[in-house]
């Protein structure tokens, strides 16, 4: 049984499992570290001469889902501690993409929200990312694109279930 309580498929020999695991890890690392990926990310995440980090872009996209976020709520949504959320939001505030204010409901809290410029940058990044995916995946057969999407989603679900079971 795996940590999630589900039966773990073990029909394949150990060396096959090792090869699959190695190929998957290598593919993820290669994608993350590749020069083209870094160049594309830089182009997508460049704002007024400053390259946003993937975590800062995650924060922008999170902030775009509703108006005000208390910092501890943003931290929980991003899966980081509150001090990390604050350090992530600081450059966004400096760039004018987000703003902080006392929480009108409880002035002991600080809320953060996107500015109009932040909404514009978030929309630009989202649109550019979708256009890039469309262009990159265009040579792939439509059924393969769908299957890739399904398999990646399933892989993420399994990793998250494993992590929850291992806690």
BELRA-V841540 format. One record per residue. N is the residue number from 1. RES is the residue in one small letter. PSI is psi in whole degrees, -180 to 180 (none if undefined). OMEGA is omega in whole degrees, 0 to 359 (none if undefined). BURIAL is + if it has 24 or more other C-alpha atoms within 12 Angstrom, else -. Layout:
n;res;psi;omega;burial
N;RES;PSI;OMEGA;BURIAL
N;RES;PSI;OMEGA;BURIAL
//
This chain:
n;res;psi;omega;burial
1;x;139;175;-
2;x;173;180;-
3;x;-25;181;-
4;x;-1;180;-
5;x;1;180;-
6;x;151;175;-
7;x;136;179;-
8;x;128;179;-
9;x;122;183;-
10;x;22;182;-
11;x;-31;182;-
12;x;145;176;-
13;x;157;183;-
14;x;-40;182;-
15;x;-30;176;-
16;x;-44;176;-
17;x;-44;180;-
18;x;-43;181;-
19;x;-42;179;-
20;x;-48;180;-
21;x;-44;180;-
22;x;-45;180;-
23;x;-41;181;-
24;x;-47;179;-
25;x;-45;179;-
26;x;-41;180;-
27;x;-44;180;-
28;x;-46;180;-
29;x;-43;180;-
30;x;-42;179;-
31;x;-45;182;-
32;x;-37;186;-
33;x;-10;188;-
34;x;146;179;-
35;x;-46;178;-
36;x;-40;179;-
37;x;-43;179;-
38;x;-40;179;-
39;x;-43;178;-
40;x;-42;179;-
41;x;-44;180;+
42;x;-44;179;-
43;x;-42;181;-
44;x;-38;191;+
45;x;13;181;+
46;x;125;180;+
47;x;115;179;+
48;x;46;178;-
49;x;0;179;-
50;x;130;177;-
51;x;118;177;-
52;x;148;175;+
53;x;160;176;-
54;x;-36;180;-
55;x;-38;177;+
56;x;-38;176;+
57;x;-41;175;+
58;x;-43;180;+
59;x;-44;177;+
60;x;-48;182;+
61;x;-36;177;+
62;x;-47;180;+
63;x;-30;181;+
64;x;-13;184;+
65;x;-14;175;-
66;x;178;183;-
67;x;-92;185;-
68;x;141;175;+
69;x;126;168;+
70;x;149;185;+
71;x;-39;180;+
72;x;-30;176;-
73;x;-43;178;+
74;x;-43;179;+
75;x;-45;180;+
76;x;-42;181;-
77;x;-37;180;-
78;x;-11;181;+
79;x;34;179;-
80;x;169;177;-
81;x;160;184;-
82;x;-35;180;-
83;x;-35;177;-
84;x;-40;178;-
85;x;-40;178;+
86;x;-46;178;+
87;x;-30;177;-
88;x;-39;182;+
89;x;-29;184;+
90;x;-52;180;-
91;x;-31;178;+
92;x;-39;177;+
93;x;-46;180;+
94;x;-36;179;-
95;x;-3;180;+
96;x;16;180;+
97;x;-23;179;+
98;x;163;176;+
99;x;151;177;+
100;x;150;178;+
101;x;158;173;-
102;x;144;178;-
103;x;121;181;-
104;x;-26;181;-
105;x;-26;181;-
106;x;102;188;-
107;x;-5;175;-
108;x;-17;180;-
109;x;157;174;-
110;x;137;175;+
111;x;154;176;+
112;x;144;180;+
113;x;159;176;+
114;x;148;169;+
115;x;176;175;+
116;x;-40;178;-
117;x;-40;178;-
118;x;-39;177;+
119;x;-39;178;+
120;x;-43;179;-
121;x;-42;179;+
122;x;-43;178;+
123;x;-40;179;-
124;x;-46;180;-
125;x;-46;180;+
126;x;-47;180;-
127;x;-43;180;-
128;x;-39;179;-
129;x;-43;179;-
130;x;-41;178;-
131;x;-40;178;-
132;x;-46;179;-
133;x;-41;178;-
134;x;-44;182;-
135;x;-45;182;-
136;x;-41;185;-
137;x;-5;182;-
138;x;-39;180;-
139;x;-15;182;-
140;x;142;178;-
141;x;143;181;-
142;x;-42;179;-
143;x;-36;178;-
144;x;-39;177;-
145;x;-44;179;-
146;x;-45;180;-
147;x;-41;177;-
148;x;-45;179;-
149;x;-45;179;-
150;x;-45;182;-
151;x;-41;177;-
152;x;-41;177;-
153;x;-43;179;-
154;x;-42;178;-
155;x;-45;179;-
156;x;-44;177;-
157;x;-43;181;-
158;x;-42;179;-
159;x;-43;180;-
160;x;-41;178;-
161;x;-40;178;-
162;x;-46;181;-
163;x;-40;178;-
164;x;-41;179;-
165;x;-27;182;-
166;x;-12;182;-
167;x;none;none;-
//
